[in-house]
Amino acid sequence: MYFILLGINGRFYGKVAEKSYQIQAQQQQQQQKRSAPTNTISSLASTILTIILYINCGLFANLISNVPIMGRFLSFWMNCIIMSYYSFEYQWVYKGWNIEKRLAYMEAHWAYFLGFGFPATVITFFLSFLRSGAVFALIYPFFIIMAMLSVPKGTNPYNQTMPSGENARNKISLPNKIPIFYPVRKLNDATILFIRLIGGVHADSIITEKKNESKKQE
């Protein structure tokens, strides 16, 4: 029953995102018509890559939770990032961004996405699996709307004021980019390699799609 309801709810998330995008387009006087998010991913290979990403993000968040002392803390912040990705994915699909571009964008705006996903993670992280899923289904549409209307701005190193004198020694600056998804990328590569070994030539389309995304990002 839980998974059936989750699937039914998933049909409405796309409509919420589409309506939010239309409102935003009207405000910006952009009359571009886009297809629904579920129709935007044209190839089966892209769909498989997205599923692999979801699985490996969840796997990585669970793995780091086993790190002594800091594991629970690191897993919490990784879930904040994952929550933000879920929320912004509709916007990026409308823009035609591939997976690699989305991950690189999040790494360049890591502080924003940590903060964006923080409220929803606080509400759901400490609940049981079923309760967490139920609460997520209730609050997720609100985060889709906020994400569709948001324009994250990253830290530009050229606009930062450089401290001088005695304050320069005590000044702490945050990195402009953190490779948060580096372990996830490695897990993706390992998964794709495994699929290729068991799938033979039928898995070549997934490899090709992955290479195309990397070339586009470069």
Number of C-alpha atoms within 10 A of each C-alpha: 6 9 10 9 11 14 11 10 14 13 11 12 19 17 14 16 28 23 13 19 21 17 15 15 15 12 10 9 9 11 10 8 11 14 10 15 18 12 10 14 16 9 12 12 18 18 14 13 19 16 12 17 19 16 14 19 22 15 13 17 20 18 12 17 17 13 13 8 9 11 15 16 12 17 21 20 19 25 24 22 27 20 22 24 20 15 24 23 19 25 21 18 20 19 11 12 15 20 20 19 17 17 19 18 14 25 21 21 18 23 20 18 21 20 14 21 22 20 13 19 22 14 13 18 18 11 12 10 10 11 13 15 16 15 14 18 15 10 13 16 20 13 20 24 21 16 24 24 17 12 8 15 10 16 17 9 10 7 7 9 7 11 12 9 7 8 10 10 9 9 10 9 8 8 11 14 16 15 14 16 19 13 13 22 17 12 19 21 15 12 16 20 15 13 16 17 11 10 12 10 9 10 17 15 15 21 16 12 17 20 12 14 16 14 10 11 14 8
